[in-house]
Amino acid sequence: MSSTACYHCGLPVPAGSNFSVRIGGVERPMCCPGCEAVAGAIVAGGLDNFYRYRDSRNERPEEVPPEDRWAAYDLAEVQRQYVRPFGDDDRQLASLLIGGISCAACVWLIEKHLGQLEGVDKVSVNANTQRAQVCFDPSAIRPSQLFAELARIGYRPAPATSANSEDLIQREQRAALRRLGVAGLGTMQVMMFAVALYFGASSGIETELQSYLRWVSLLVATPVVFFAARPFFSAAWRSLRGRSLSMDVPVSLAIGLAYVASFYATVFETGEVYFESISMFTFFLLLGRTVEMRARHRAGLASGGLAQLLPLTATKVEKGEENSVPVAALAAGDIILLRPGDTIPADGEVIEGESGVDESLLSGESAPRQKSPGSTVYAGSVNSDSSLLVRVTAAGQATRLSAIERLVERAQLEKPRQVALADRVAGWFVGLVLVAALTAFAFWWHLDAERAFWVALSVLVVTCPCALSLATPAAVAAATLRLQQIGLLVAAGNLLETLPRITRVVFDKTGTLTRGEPHITQIELLRDGWTEQRVKDCAAALESHSNHPLARAFRAWRGNLGASELRLHTGQGVEGVVDGERLRLGRADFAVQPTGAAAPEIPAAEGQWLLLADTEGPVAWIALGDSLRPSARGAVARLQAEGLHTELLSGDQSAEVARLAAAAGIRDFRAGASPEDKLAHLQQLQRRGDKVLMVGDGLNDVPVLSGADASVAMLSAADLAQSRADAILLNGDLMVLPDAIALARKCRRIVRQNLTWALGYNALALPLAVCGLVPPWAAAIGMSASSLIVVLNALRLSRSRVGKRPVGSSLPTGQVSSESTSRG
């Protein structure tokens, strides 16, 4: 009807129009082919919720050709769901889900093909999750072009959402089972005919019956070749179009040539037929790939997009009324209600209620953490006990969950050197296999022409570069997943390569070895007219905009006084104008610097001492106390037991550094180190031959985190520190560090085992096949088993028992009084 509005753009639908798209289970009218094409692409991409939560109707896509099926992915509203800014420039990162990936060679082909496009900076494909991270310049290339290029080389792209991922997995598993069933039934049937032919050949079968059995075998084997084995031919064609060689090339040649030769023998009634070998070969290959695919899917589901776990809606409280609103519409300052069982949709501060919150997604710890008014809650965690009223402090891309996901994406863009090398070697290996097959054929043609073809067939099949390509990435993926489960988020692709070579672990103090929850233990006034309350109020005003751990000590007095012209001096302190007076708070030499006076001597009493000074000189000493993390002493002891040197490197000038080092069991320590001093010390250690793991959390740690061989930042660390670290410690448990090093060493052992197996298997199987000792069906079993063994061996890492620590390995909470990083 003409009065009906187009569901996409809102314009009237012309009378007699039959354009429509099924959205949310209902046929929605469309006004033109353009709207139909765009809406259809949105629905096909699994982005139906776009229509539920859009703010307004969309523009009619007059400029979009109806045949352009990917144009919808250029819409700004749609891009918000799978494209995000990346880095400090105008680059963007698209998260894509790619159907049709069958082996490591597919990964190489996709990365190579997209990487050659103008405007694409970097491509990383994860075979386990079947996700691709594409960093591109939006001024040079559109997302729709990425989709079109992937489709052009034979893959099925879609935006990377959890719904799409689960749908892709289900479709691929159903398709794999159908193909496996056809190959299995075909193999059983054609084997019966083959037995009759073999026995008939020895006892004298009639020509008519022999011809009949061959034709029936051809009829049964044909769907096996053209349906069940189709993925091999499709992948081989993609590979050749991309000017590369994958294992599917020799496999497809083997199946195709054997089928053509048997077809010729059947039609012209000459030579032998091997339909049973073709069917059996296809069945065993599909069986191996199906088992491998299910193993990859299990790993992929556990490490899918974190932000996709957020709910679609939230309960917003406004003027006493509760309303369900889309999570995408939440903003800082909104009040939301969390009922028991609700997934928290945004970061926020509890303003009413008490409840336990499951933060295992972020920290790896399954025990709920108690939250009360003033506590911080994070997006992605689950409210478990009772209702909470929460004020949103960060939503959408500003949440900690999104920051963690961006770190994961950064890691995925970095392919370990071992993986890249194995991929290149595998490509050359396939070429050598083809040469070996031709050589074997020529040799046997002169020795025994009847066997030449089948020996060459076995050579093509039995070799397995897939195992070589999977040896490293399968192990790295499993280890990365296990590290995330125990509380360490890997943010750099080469971390697992570096950790086994670490010889020294250097810790920052405040917020790293200590809890990062400082409190005022003593105030020593240095000038008449000042009171302890005024000192606290001024210090709180200076620290009001700081996210440094030290600022938490003054949280209770925030708002009593206002501050302006605030300026942070990294590693030294803060300055600003409070109540008309210019004040400085921090290290003694920094605080008195404007006066030109010498820095006063730090009090001998225990604690971390900060000096408050104005333009006339020192005003008061403020002593801060902090407690050692319960896991610190146990972690240091385990690291030392593993033969690693430990060291404390702090910007604090007080004697607290020495006391803390002794309490943690660290013999080597250095106090009063500026960011420049820390970096110089790190470089000196590296020149001596040490491989250094740096653990820190402050802005002053950014240079050393960037310069260390490997680095870990605490979850509470400044954003810049997290962005420069190779990993994030999610749960504050320092015992994870020795666990991570142990797991990295185990990963290295398993990679070596996988590579040894892959190379050893090929070194043994290839000569046997060339000598004619491996029939094609046995070659198929060997090739499938080789890849499967590599994957299953790697999956042992995902079940590694690291993290199981004996009772008493951690220090009791609060045993040692300590600091909060002297801004250093």
N, C-alpha and C positions, 0 to 999 in steps of 0.2 A: 504493500500500500504506500501511496505517496506520502502519507503522514508519518510513516515509520522513519525513525532516525537511524543513520548508520552507526553501528556499535563502535566503530573505530574513530571516525572523525566527527560524527554528530550531524552531518548534513542530511537532508531528506533523501530517502531511497526512492529512485524513480519508479513509477508504476510499471509493473511487468518485469522488474529486475529480479534475477534469480541468483545473485551473488550472496554467498553466506559462508560462515566458518563456525565450526562447532567449538564453543568456548565454555568451559565449566559444565559440560554435559548438555548444553543447550545450543541449538542452531541460532547464531546471531546474524542479523541482516547486514549486508555491506552495500555501499552505494555504487561501487565501481570495481573493476578488476585490480586496480592499484591497492585499494584498501583490503581487498580479499587476499592479495599476495602478501602484503605486509603483516596482516593479522594471522594468516596461515603460517608464516615463518616464525612469528612470535610463539604461537601455540606449538608448532613442531619443535621449537627449541626448548620447550618445557618451561616457558616463562609466562604461563597463564595468569599468575598473580599480578603481573604488570597491570592488567585491566582492573583488578580489584582495588588497587591502591594508587592509581594515577590521580593527579590533582585536577586534571582537566582533559577535555577531548583532544585528540591528536589532530595535527594538520593533515589535510588530504594530500597523499603523495602523488601529486600531479606529475612531478618530474621523474618519478620512478617507473621504469618500464615494467609492465606486468610480468614479463618473463624473468626479471631479476629476483630470484627467490631469496637472495641473501640481503636485500636492501634494508630489511627491518633492523638488522643488527647495527646499522649506522645511526638509528634514532637515539638521541641523547637519553631518553627515558629508559630504553632497553640497555644501553651501554652501562648505565649505573649498576647493573646487576652482574656484569662480568668484566668490566674494564675499569681500571683505577690509575691515578697518577703514580709515576714511578721515578724516584730520584728527585734531584733538585731542579732539573730542567723541565721541558715540556713533554718529555717522553711518557708513554702510557704502557700499562701492562695488561694484556688480555689473557684471561684464563679460559682455555678451550678444552672441551672434551672431544676426543677423537676416536670414533669407532673404526674397527678394522685393523687395529694394531695386532700383529700376530707374533712378532719376535723382535729382537734387538735391532735387526736390520731395518725394520719399519721406522724405528726411532731415528736411526741415522738418516734415512731417506727424507723424512719429514723435516728434520732439522736442516738438512742440506738444501732442500727445495725452498723452504720459507726463508732461510738465511740469505738466499741469493736475491730476494726481492728488494727493490729500492725502498728505503724507509724502515726496514726491519733491522734492528740492532742486534738482537740476540734471541735465540730460540732454545728452549729446553723442554724435552718430552720425557715424561715418566711412564715407562712401560707398565709398571704395577698399577698405577691409578688411571692410566690412559688419558692423562691430562697434559696439556701443553701450556707453557708460559711463554708468551711472545711479547718482547719489549719492542715497541715501534714508535715511529714519529707520526703523529696524526696528521701533520701537514703534508706528508709525503704518501701515505697509504691509509686506506680506510679499512675498518674491521671486516666489512663485507668482502673485500678483496682477499683477505686471509681465508675466509670461509670458502670462497670460490676456488682459490688455488688448492686447498686441501681436497675439495671435491673433484677437482680436475685430475689429481693424481690417484683418485680412487678411494679416498677415505670419507668418513661420515662425520663432519664437524658439528658441534653444538656448543652453546655456552656451558661453562662448567658449573652446574648447580648440583646439589645433592640429589634432587629428583631425577635430573638427566642421567647422573652417574648410576643410580640404582636401576633406572630403566635400561640403560645401555648394557649393564651387567646381565640383567635378566634376559634381554633379547639375545645377547651373544651366547649365553649358556643354553638357551632353548635351541638356537640355531646349531650350536656345536653338538648337542645331543641328537638332533634330527640327522645331521650328517653322519655322526657316529653310528646311529641306528641303521641307516641305509647301508653304510660300509660293512657293518657287522652282518646284517642279513644277506647282503650280496656275497660276502666272503663265504658264509656257510653254504649258500646255495651253489655257488660256482665251484666250491671244493668238492661237492658231491659229484658234479659232472666231471671234474678233473680226475677223480678216482676212477670213474668208469672209463675215461679216455686212456689213463695210464695202464690199467689192467687190460683194457681191450687191445691196446697196442701190443702187449706181450702175448695175448692169446688169439689174436686175429679178429679184430672187430670189423663188421661190415662197413663198407665205405659210406653207405647212406646213413647208418646210425652214427658213425663218427662225425659226418658233416652236420647231422642234426644236433648232436651234443655241443659242437663248436658254435653253432648259431645260437643255441639257447644260452651258452656261456657268454657270448657276445651281448645278447639281450640283457642278461643280468648284470654284467660288468659295466655296461654303458651308463646307467644312472650313478654308479659308484664313481666313475671318472668325471662325468659332467656335472654332477650335483655334489657328492660328498667331497671330491677332490678340488672343487672349484676354488676354495680359498688359496690353495697353492698356486694355481694358475693366475688368479687375480693379483696376488702379492708379487709373483715373478714379473708380471707385466708392468706393475707399478715400479718395480725396481729397475727394469730395463728402460722404461720411459725416463726415469730419473738418472740414467747413465750410471747405474751402480749394480753391484752383484750381491744378492742375498742368497741364503740357503734355499729359498724357494725356487731359485732358478734351476739348480741341478735336480731338485725334487720334481719339479714340473717336467723337465726334460725326460727324466726317468719314466714317469707315469705316461707322458704323452707318447714317447717313442715306443714304449712297450705296447701301448694300446694300438698305435698305428700298425706296428709290425704284426700283432696278433689279428687285427682286422684284415690286413692284407692276406695273411695266411688262411683266414676263414673264407674270404670271398673267392680267392683263387685256388683254394684247396692245395696249398703247398706250404711246407715248413711247419714249425711248431707254434702253438698258441700258449700264452701264459696269462690268461685272464685271472686265474686263481692267485698268481703272484701279484698282479696289479691290485686286486681287491684286498688281499691280505696286507700288502705293503701300505695301501691307503688307510686301512683300518688301524694298523699299529701306529702310524704317524698321527692320525687323528686322536687316538687314545692318549698318546703321550702329550699332545698339545692341549687336549681337554683338561687333563690332570694339571698340567703346568698353568693353564689359564685360570683354573679354579684357585690354585695357590696364589697366583698374582692378584686375583680379585679379593681374596681374603685380606691380603696385605694392603691393597688399595682402599678397601672400605674403612680400614682402621686409621688411615692417614689422609682422608679426604679433606675438603675445605672446612676449616674450623668455623668460619663465619656462617656457613650454611646451617649450623646447628642452632642458630638463634630462632626464636619463635617469629611468626609472621605478624602477630598483634601483641599489644600490651594494654594493661588497664590503667588509664590515665585518670587521676583525681583532680578535678578542677571545680572550685566553688562548692565543695562537698558532694559533687556528683561523680559517679564512676562511668567512664566511657571507654569502649574498646577502640583503639586507634592503631594504624599500621606502625610497626617499629620504625620504618623509614621516616615517619613524621616526628619522632621524638627529638627533643632538643634539650640542651643544658638548661637546668632550672625547672623542668617539668617534674611533677610529683606522680609517681606510679605506685600501684598497689601490687605486691607480690604475695600470692596465696601459696600454701604448701604444695610442692610439686611443680611450681612454675619455674621455667628457665628464665634467668635474668636477662632482659633484652639490651641493657646498657650499663655502663659504669655509673656508680652513684654512691651516695652517702645515706646510711640509715638514719631516719629522723624519728621513727616510732616503731616499737616492737623489738622482740628478741627471738632469734631463731638460729638453727644450725644451717650452714650453707655448704653444699658439696662443691668444692673447687677443684675436683680431680682433673677436669679438662685442662686447667691452667697449671696446676702444681704437680699432678701425678699422685697426690695423697688422697686416699679414699675416705678418710675420717672427716666428717663435717666440721667446719670451723664456726664457732659461736660468734654471732653478730648482734650488736646492740647499738643504740643511738650513738652516732659518731663513727661507727665502723664503715669501712669501705667495702663495697661489693662490686664484682666484675661481671661483665657480659659473658654469657656462656655457662656460668655456674648455676646451680639448681638450689632453690630454697626448699628445705626439707621438713621443717618442723611446724612453724606457725607463720602467720601473716606479718609482712614487713611493709612499712611505708618508706619509700626511698626517693630522695631528690636526685635527679639525673645530673651527673657532672660531665659525662662524655657519651656521645651516641654515634652510631654509624662508624665511619672510618676513623674516628678519634678514640675508639675504645681500645683497651689493652689487648683484647682478643684480636681485633683487626691488625694491631701493630705486630702481634705475634705471627699472624698469618702472612703479613708482608715479609717478615724475616724468613719464614718458611719458603715463600716464593723466591726470595733472594737466593736462598740456598739451592733451590731447584734450578735456577739459572746458571749455577756454577757446576759444571760437570767435572768430577775428579779426573786427574790426569790419567789414572789407570784405566778408567772407563773409556775415555776417548781413545787411548792407545789400543785397547782391546777391540773397539769397534773398527778402527782402521786395519788392524791385523786380520780381523774376520773377513773384511772385504777382499783383501789380497788373498786370503786363504781360499775363498770360493773360486777365485780365478785359477789358483793352483790345482784345485779339485777338478775343474773342467779340463785343464791341460793333462792331468793325470788320467782322467777317463778316456780322453782321445788317445793317449799313449798306450793305455792298456788295451783299447780296442784294436789299435794297429798291431800290437804285439800278438794278441790272440787270433787276429784274423789270419796271420801266417801260421800260427801254431795249431789252432782248432777253430775254424771259421764259425762253426755252429755255436760255440760258447762265447765268441767275441762280444756279441751284443750284450749278453747277460752279465758278463764280467764287468763291462763298462758301466752297466746299469747299477751294479752293486757298488762300484767305486763312487758313482755319483751320490748314492744314498747314504752309505755307511759313515762317511766323514761328517763331522758336526761342528761347524764354526759357531752355531747357535750357542753351544755350551761355552765356547770361548768368550762370546760376547756377553753372556749372562753371568759369567763367573764373578765379576766384580760388582756390577750394579745390583744383582740380586742380594749379595751379602751386604752392601752398603745400605740398601733400602731396608732390609730387615734390622740391621743394627741401629739405623736412625730411628725407626719406629720404636725399638726397645728403649732407646735413650729417652725418647719423649715420654714413654710410659713411666720411667723411673724419675722423671722430673728435669731432664736436660733437653732443651729445644735446640736442635742443630740449625744454625743460621748460615753456615758456610760449607760448601760442598766438599772442601778438602780437609775438614776437621778430622775425620776418621783416619785419614792418611797421616796426619801430623801427630796426633796424640800418642801413638806407640813410640815415637822418637823423642818425646819430652824427657828432659833430664832434670829440670828445675821448675818448681811451682812457686810463684811469687804472689803473695796476698796483699791486698789493701787492708786497712784496718776497719774504719767506721763503715757499718752497713755491710761489711763482707765477713770478717772474722767476728765482728760484734753484731748484735741484733739490728742495729740502726734505729733503736728506740731510746734516744738519750733523754735524760731528765736533769734538772738543776739540782746539784747536791750542795752547793755553797756559793755565797756571794760575799766578796771582800771589797768593801767600799774604800775608795782611795781619795775621796774629796768630800768636804763638808757640803751640806745642802742637798745631797742626793740620798734617796732612800732605796731600799731593796725593791719596793714596788715600782718605783719610777724606772729603775734599771731594767726590770722585767718588761715593763710596758714599752720602753724604747727599743730593747732588743727584739721584742715581738714585732714591733712596727718595721724594723729593718729587715726582718726575716719573713715578712708577710707574703711576699711573692716568690719565695724560694722553695724549690722542691728538694733541696739538699737534706739528708737525714738530720743534720744538726738543727734545722729549722723546726723540727717536730718538738723539740724541748720547750719551745716558747709558744706552742699552739694555744695554750689556755689563756694567754693574755693578748691574743690578737684582737684588734678592733678597739682597744682602749685608747690608742693614739694613732693618728694617721701619719703616713710617710710619703715623701715625694722625692723625685730625682734619684730613685734607687738604682744602684749599680753593683753588679756582682763582679768581684775580682777573683777569677778562678784560682783556687789553691791558697787564697789569702784571706778573704772575708767579704763583707758587704759594707757599703756606705750609702748615706742618704740624709735627707733633711727631715727631722722629727721635731714637731712643736717649735719650728723656727730655728732649730740648732742643727748644724751639720755634724753627724756622728759617724764613727766607724766601729765595726765589730769584727773581730777575727784574731789573726796572729798578732802578737805584740808589736813586732817590727812594722807590720802593715798599719796597725791602728794609730801609732804615733808618728807615722811618716810625714804628715803635713806640718807637724810642729817642729820637725828637725831634731827632736830630742832623742836620746838613746832609749831603747826599749827597756822597760823595767824587768827585773828578774822574775821568772815564773815561780809562783808559790810552790813549796815543797810538798804540800798536801796532795793526796791521791786524787786523780781525776784529770780530765782534759780541760785546760784553762783557756778561756777566750778573754780578750781585753776589749772593754768598751771605752772609747775615747772621744773627746770633742776637739775643737780647734785649739783648745788651751792645754790639752794633755790628757793623761789617763783619768778615767772616772771610776771604773770598778773592774775587778776580776770576777768572771763567772766560771764556776767549775761545773762541768757536765760529766755525768756517769752513764755508762752503758754496760750491758752484760754480754759476755762471750756467748756466741751461738752454742747450743747444746752439742752440736755435732762437730765443733771445731777441733777439739783435742783428738777425738777419734779419727777424724779425717787426716789430720797431720801425721798421726802415728801410722796410719795405713800407707800414706804416701811415702813416708820414710822407710817403712818395711819393704816397699816395692823398689827401694834403691833410689828414690828421687830426693833431691835436695829441696828443702822448703825455706822460704824467706818472707819476712814481713817488711813491707815498704810503705811508710806512712808520711804524710805531711805534718802530722802532729809533732810539736816540738817538746812536749812534756815527757816526763819519766814514765808516763802511762804506757808508752810504746814498749819499753823494756819489760814492764810488769805483764802486759798482755802477751808478749812473745813468750815469756817464761810459762805463763798459764796455759798457752796453747801447745807448748812443747817445741817451739821454734827457736833455734839457736842463733840464726843469722837474722838481724833486723837493722833497719835504718830509719831514723826519725828526722823530721824537719825537711823532708824532700819536696821540692816544688815540682810541678809537672815537668819542667825542663830537666830537673835533676833525676826524676824517675826515668825519663826516656834515655838520658845519658847512661844511667846505671844499667838499664836493660840492654842497651847496645854494647856496653862493655862486657856483659855476661855473654852475649851472642858472639862477640869477637873471641872470647875464650873457648868457644865451642859448645856452649850450653844451648839446648833447645828449650825455650821458656814458655810456660803456660802462665798467663797473667789473669788474676781473678780480682775484679774491682767493680765499683758501682758509681763513682762520682764523675763530674765533668772533668776534674783534674786527672782522671784516669784515662781519658780518651786517647792521648798520645801513646801511652804504653799499651793500651788495648789494641790500637792499630798497629803498633810496631812489633808486638810479640809474635812468636811463631804460632801460638794458638791463644785464644782469649775467651774468658767466660765473664759475662756480666750478670749481676743479680737482677731478679725481676723488678725490684724496687729502684733500679738504677735510672739515671737520667736517660731520656730518649736518645740523646746523641751517643751516650756510652753504649746503649743496646745496639744502636745501628752500626757501631764499629766493632762489635764483638762477634766472635765466631759461634758462640752459643749463649743461651740464656738459661740460668739456673732458676727454674720455676718455683721450687718449693723452699728455697733457703737452706736446704739440707746439704751441707758441705761433704757428707759422706758419698754423695753422688759423684763427686770428682774422681776419687780412686775407682769407683765402680765404672765410670765412663772410660777411664784409661784401660782398665782390665777388659772391658767390652771391646774397645778399639783394638787391643792386642789380639783378642780372640777373633775379631773380624779380619784382621790381617792374616791370621793363621788359616781361616776358612777360605779367604780369597786365594791364598797360595795352594791350599788343597784343591780348590776348584780348578785353578789354572793347571796344576799338575795333572789332575784327572783328565781335563779336556785335551791337553797336549799329549799325555800318555795314551789316552784312548785312540786318538787319531794316529799317533805314531805306530800303534799296534794294528788298528783296524785297516788302515790304508794298504799296507803290504799284504795282509791276508786277502783283502778284496782283489788286489791286482793279481795275486796268485790263483784266483778262482776258488778260494776256500769259503767264501761267504755268499750264500744265495741271496737274492733280492729281499725276500721276506725277513731273513735274519738281519740283513742290513737295516731294514726299517725299524726292527726292534732295537737294535744297537743305537741307532741315531736318537730315537725317542728316549730311550733309557738314559743316554748320556746327558741330555738336557735336563731330564727330570731329576737325576742324581744331583746335578749342580744346584737346581732350585731348592730341593729338599734339604740339602746340606746347608745352604744359606739360611733357610727358614729356622734352623736351630738357634740362630742368633735372636730371633724374636721370642724365643722361650728361655733365653739365658737366665740363670738364677742370680745374676748380679742384683745387688740391692737387698739381699737377704742377710741382714747383719745380726750378730749375736746381741742379746740383751746386755746393756752396759757399755756398748761401744760409743755412746754419746755422753757428753758431760752433762750433769744435771743443770737445769735452767738456773741462771742467775748466780752461778758459783763464783764468777770473777767479775769484779767491777772494772769497766773499761770505758773507752771513749766512743765517739761517733765521728767518723773521719774528719780529721782536721781538714776540712775541705781539701783533703789530700789523702 
